[in-house]
Amino acid sequence: MKTKRKAAPRSITKLTTLDSFLKEEGKLEEFEAVAIKEVLAWQLAEAMRTSNLSRKRLAERMKTSRSQVSRVLDPKDGNVTLTTLQRAAAIVGRKLKLELV
């Protein structure tokens, strides 16, 4: 019967934050962009639910296709213009606010 080895305790000095790890890997900006899009898509979907607004109806009000609305609501699709996000936000009674920090 094999005995289990205990893992050596990790040194706190070797621990890193996720941000610093992603920065070292050259992936921080990409992950931040995806996170921002995920939050925007979620907020828009929640506002649509509150307004009882379907994708089809949002597309009609935006004068665009349902596939364009699907791209706006897809958290992984970062290829959406600010103008499109502003129009969608306005229809659900919100404003798109961007700021440099």
C-alpha positions in Angstrom: 0.0 0.0 0.0 1.4 3.4 -1.0 1.5 6.2 1.5 0.4 9.6 0.6 3.1 12.3 0.7 2.1 15.6 2.1 2.7 18.6 -0.2 5.3 21.0 1.0 3.7 24.2 2.4 3.7 27.1 0.0 5.8 30.0 0.7 3.8 33.2 1.0 6.6 35.1 -0.6 6.1 33.1 -3.8 2.4 33.8 -4.1 1.2 36.3 -6.7 -2.0 38.1 -7.5 -4.0 37.1 -10.5 -3.5 40.5 -12.0 0.3 40.3 -11.7 0.3 36.7 -13.1 -1.8 37.8 -16.1 0.4 40.8 -16.6 3.5 38.6 -16.7 1.8 36.3 -19.2 0.8 39.3 -21.4 -2.9 38.5 -20.9 -4.1 41.2 -18.5 -5.6 43.6 -21.0 -7.4 40.8 -22.8 -9.0 39.4 -19.6 -10.0 42.9 -18.5 -11.7 43.5 -21.8 -13.6 40.2 -21.6 -14.6 41.0 -18.0 -16.0 44.4 -19.0 -18.0 43.0 -21.9 -19.4 40.2 -19.6 -20.6 42.8 -17.1 -22.1 45.0 -19.9 -23.9 42.0 -21.4 -25.2 40.9 -18.0 -26.4 44.5 -17.1 -28.2 44.8 -20.4 -29.8 41.4 -20.1 -31.0 42.3 -16.6 -32.4 45.6 -17.8 -34.2 43.8 -20.6 -35.7 41.3 -18.1 -36.9 44.2 -15.9 -38.5 45.9 -18.9 -40.0 42.6 -20.1 -38.2 43.2 -23.4 -37.3 40.3 -25.8 -34.3 40.2 -28.1 -36.6 40.5 -31.0 -38.3 43.6 -29.6 -35.0 45.2 -28.7 -33.7 44.6 -32.2 -36.9 46.2 -33.7 -36.5 49.3 -31.4 -32.8 49.5 -32.3 -33.6 49.1 -36.0 -31.2 46.2 -36.3 -31.1 42.5 -36.6 -31.6 39.9 -33.8 -28.2 38.6 -34.6 -26.7 42.0 -33.8 -28.6 42.0 -30.5 -27.2 38.5 -29.8 -23.7 39.8 -30.3 -24.4 42.6 -27.9 -25.6 40.1 -25.3 -22.9 37.6 -25.9 -20.3 38.1 -23.1 -17.5 36.5 -25.3 -18.1 38.7 -28.4 -16.1 41.9 -27.9 -16.8 43.1 -31.4 -19.5 45.5 -30.6 -19.3 49.3 -31.2 -19.9 51.9 -28.5 -22.7 53.4 -30.6 -24.5 50.0 -30.6 -24.1 49.7 -26.8 -25.3 53.3 -26.3 -28.4 52.6 -28.4 -29.2 49.4 -26.6 -28.7 51.1 -23.2 -31.0 54.0 -24.1 -33.8 51.6 -25.1 -33.8 49.9 -21.7 -33.7 53.3 -20.0 -30.0 53.3 -19.1 -26.9 55.2 -20.2 -23.5 53.8 -21.1 -20.8 55.4 -19.0 -17.1 55.0 -19.8 -14.3 56.5 -17.9 -10.5 56.3 -17.8 -9.2 55.5 -14.3 
